[in-house]
């Protein structure tokens, strides 16, 4: 493929995906210093995933919003109904009263490769007119989002420009498949943006459609990945695993006797080398399941089990390496 053919392919994809991208305006009512009610307006993006009016965006776009307005590419504006949100993955599902909308196709984010060309599309800075398009590559896969109280695991990192207003817009491959939902950029950094993988989007949205929320099991710990440097610094007996920092009161972990300083190294799902291994195991369990855990405490291995309950907030807290 020569440059002209590649350019034609990119412009064709952009022309197609623009039909699927919507502008989302949110209004939050707040009080000023004189206790007057004033509207706080925000502008972001979303992507149509179902012709029957279902739209995916970020949770932080609609969080605490009193009104949500959705504007299509053809200029039509609708009041959006928030069907459900998931703060743990920063995803939200909105529905508008419309039919036969142009819906995007969710791709297979599990097959992505570092270096693959991607396009980020959204209403950057709320500029009028068509959505903004930026091109880059996948810089890394499976990234945790830095600077948060809990880890958004498995994010796609890209150097395609993601600016305020891009939140909730699609990250697409050069075939026009949505492989992620743009969620964040790192202030003061250059070429570092993140997107939620399409595989996560599919799972979360299906649960919101069925239950109005995401049902996930809760363990109730805060932990950090162990690596060689951490093991040497704190004289730990293993160079892999999850070091427990905190155990939530009245959590399943607390009830089973887990303590700060314990190291999780194994479940029935296999060896736990990093936090993502534990998250992966939890994602495959159901409420009420009994999870077998192997821990190291004071240099000795112990086996215990915990019965999982439903979480009203993120399943597990932690920090990646």
Secondary structure, DSSP 8 states (H G I E B T S, - for coil): --HHHHHHHHHHHHHHHGGGEEEEEEEEEEE-TT--EEEEEEEEEEEEEETTTEEEE-HHHHTT-SEEEEE-TTS-EEE-EEEEEETTTTEEEEE-S--S-----B--GGG--TT-EEEEEE-GGG-SSS-EEEEEEEEEEEE--TTSSS--TTEEEE-S---TT-TT-EEEETTS-EEEEEEEE-TT-SS-EEEEEHHHHHHHHHHHHHHSS---EE--EEEEE--HHHHHHTT-S-SSSEEEEEE-TTSHHHHTT--TT-EEEEETTEE--SHHHHHHHHHT--TT-EEEEEEEETTEEEEEEEE-EE-SS-S-EEE--
